[in-house]
Amino acid sequence: MNFKALLGKPINIVMVVFAVIGVVLLSRVIVQTFVFSPPEQAVVHDGEASVHSQEREAKKEEKKKDSHGGGQGEGEEPEEGIHMIENLVVNPANSGGRRHLMVSLGLEYHELHVKEELERLDPPIRDNLITLLAGQEMGVLADIKYRERIRKSLLKAINYYIEDGRVEKLYFVRYVFQ
């Protein structure tokens, strides 16, 4: 039998149409599963702030020991506030540049000198945050269940740079994944 003879029969045409639809649906499921879903063991790396993070922590502890606590300064009270890091745009790992994440962060601090350090160290902090976010898979960045891990990882990376004091909370002011 030749192909033209098979197409003339209505039952064979229906079978061919269903076979094509089945192949299309199956390929969609495969692409969705392997391309757009997070890996089973999705990990947000907390320790990527720096190779020298232990040294930096030791310096902070030493600085605390060396400082002499003389009570409250006259007229000096810790000043609270929120420092903004606007519009971090990254392409996630393995996205081939087809997807991007735009994030704006609010960093809550309770001491005025933390604000000054955040302003002074804005470029290296932004660079580190971009590197951390760009290293994450699309599925991790898109899935809400990983959001708290991402928040903790970013907060740890930011506090790595702060010599005295720390950022207390990190808020996602904008989180757009396309």
C-alpha positions in Angstrom: 0.0 0.0 0.0 1.2 3.4 -0.8 0.8 6.6 1.3 -1.8 8.2 -0.9 -4.0 5.2 -0.6 -3.9 5.4 3.2 -4.8 9.1 3.3 -8.0 8.4 1.4 -9.5 6.4 4.2 -11.2 8.5 7.0 -10.1 6.2 9.8 -6.4 6.5 8.9 -6.6 10.3 8.7 -8.0 10.5 12.2 -5.3 8.2 13.5 -2.6 10.4 11.9 -4.1 13.5 13.4 -4.3 12.0 16.9 -0.7 10.8 16.5 0.5 14.3 15.6 -1.4 15.8 18.5 0.0 13.2 20.8 3.6 13.9 19.7 3.0 17.7 20.2 1.6 17.3 23.7 4.4 14.9 24.7 7.1 17.2 23.4 5.5 20.1 25.4 5.5 18.0 28.6 9.2 17.1 28.0 10.2 20.7 27.4 8.2 21.9 30.4 9.8 19.2 32.7 13.4 19.5 31.6 13.7 23.2 30.6 11.5 25.3 32.8 11.2 23.3 36.0 13.8 23.6 38.8 16.1 20.8 39.4 15.1 18.3 42.2 18.0 19.4 44.4 17.8 23.2 43.7 20.3 24.9 46.0 20.7 28.5 46.8 24.3 28.8 47.9 24.7 30.7 51.1 28.5 30.6 51.3 29.2 32.4 48.0 29.7 35.8 49.6 33.4 35.5 49.6 36.3 33.1 50.0 37.5 35.2 52.9 34.2 35.4 54.9 35.7 33.6 57.9 38.6 36.1 58.0 36.1 39.0 57.8 34.0 37.6 60.6 37.1 37.2 62.8 37.9 40.9 62.1 34.4 42.0 63.1 34.7 40.0 66.4 38.1 41.5 67.1 36.8 45.0 66.4 33.9 44.4 68.9 36.4 43.3 71.6 38.7 46.3 71.0 35.9 48.9 71.2 35.3 50.3 74.6 31.7 50.4 75.6 31.3 53.7 77.4 27.6 53.9 77.6 25.4 55.9 75.3 26.9 58.8 73.4 25.3 62.2 74.3 22.6 63.0 71.8 23.6 60.0 69.6 20.9 57.5 69.0 20.9 54.8 66.3 19.0 56.0 63.3 16.9 53.5 61.5 16.1 53.5 57.8 15.8 51.7 54.6 18.5 51.8 51.9 17.2 51.0 48.4 19.1 49.0 45.7 17.1 49.7 42.6 16.7 47.7 39.3 19.1 44.8 39.4 18.6 43.0 36.1 20.1 39.6 35.5 19.8 36.7 33.1 19.4 33.5 35.1 21.8 30.6 34.6 21.1 28.4 31.6 18.5 30.8 30.2 20.4 31.6 27.1 19.5 35.3 27.5 15.8 34.6 26.8 14.6 35.2 30.3 15.5 38.0 32.8 14.9 38.9 36.4 14.5 42.5 37.6 14.8 43.1 41.3 14.7 46.1 43.6 15.6 45.6 47.2 14.9 47.5 50.4 17.6 47.0 53.1 16.5 47.8 56.7 19.2 49.0 59.1 19.1 50.2 62.7 22.3 52.2 62.8 23.3 55.3 60.8 26.8 54.2 60.0 25.4 51.1 58.2 23.6 53.5 55.8 26.9 55.2 55.2 28.7 51.9 54.5 25.9 50.8 52.2 26.2 54.0 50.2 30.0 53.8 50.1 30.1 50.1 49.1 27.2 50.2 46.6 29.2 49.0 43.6 30.7 45.9 45.1 27.5 45.0 46.8 25.5 45.4 43.6 28.1 43.3 41.7 27.9 40.5 44.3 24.1 40.5 44.2 24.1 40.3 40.4 26.5 37.4 40.5 24.5 35.5 43.1 21.2 36.0 41.3 22.6 35.2 37.8 24.0 32.0 39.1 20.6 30.7 40.0 18.5 28.5 37.7 15.3 29.9 36.1 13.1 27.4 38.1 14.6 28.5 41.4 14.1 32.2 40.7 10.6 31.7 39.4 9.4 29.5 42.2 8.0 31.2 45.3 9.1 28.4 47.6 12.7 29.4 47.1 12.2 33.1 47.7 13.1 32.9 51.4 16.3 31.1 50.7 17.2 33.7 48.1 16.4 36.4 50.6 18.7 34.9 53.2 21.5 34.3 50.7 21.4 38.0 49.5 21.2 39.3 53.1 24.3 37.3 54.0 26.1 38.5 50.9 25.3 42.2 51.8 26.3 41.8 55.5 29.6 40.4 54.4 30.6 43.9 53.3 29.4 45.8 56.5 32.3 46.1 58.9 30.3 47.3 61.9 26.6 46.6 62.3 24.4 44.9 59.8 21.4 45.0 57.6 18.6 43.6 59.6 16.0 42.8 56.9 15.8 42.6 53.2 12.6 43.4 51.3 11.8 42.5 47.7 10.3 45.8 46.6 10.2 44.6 43.0 10.6 41.1 41.7 9.8 40.7 38.0 10.7 37.4 36.3 10.1 37.3 32.5 
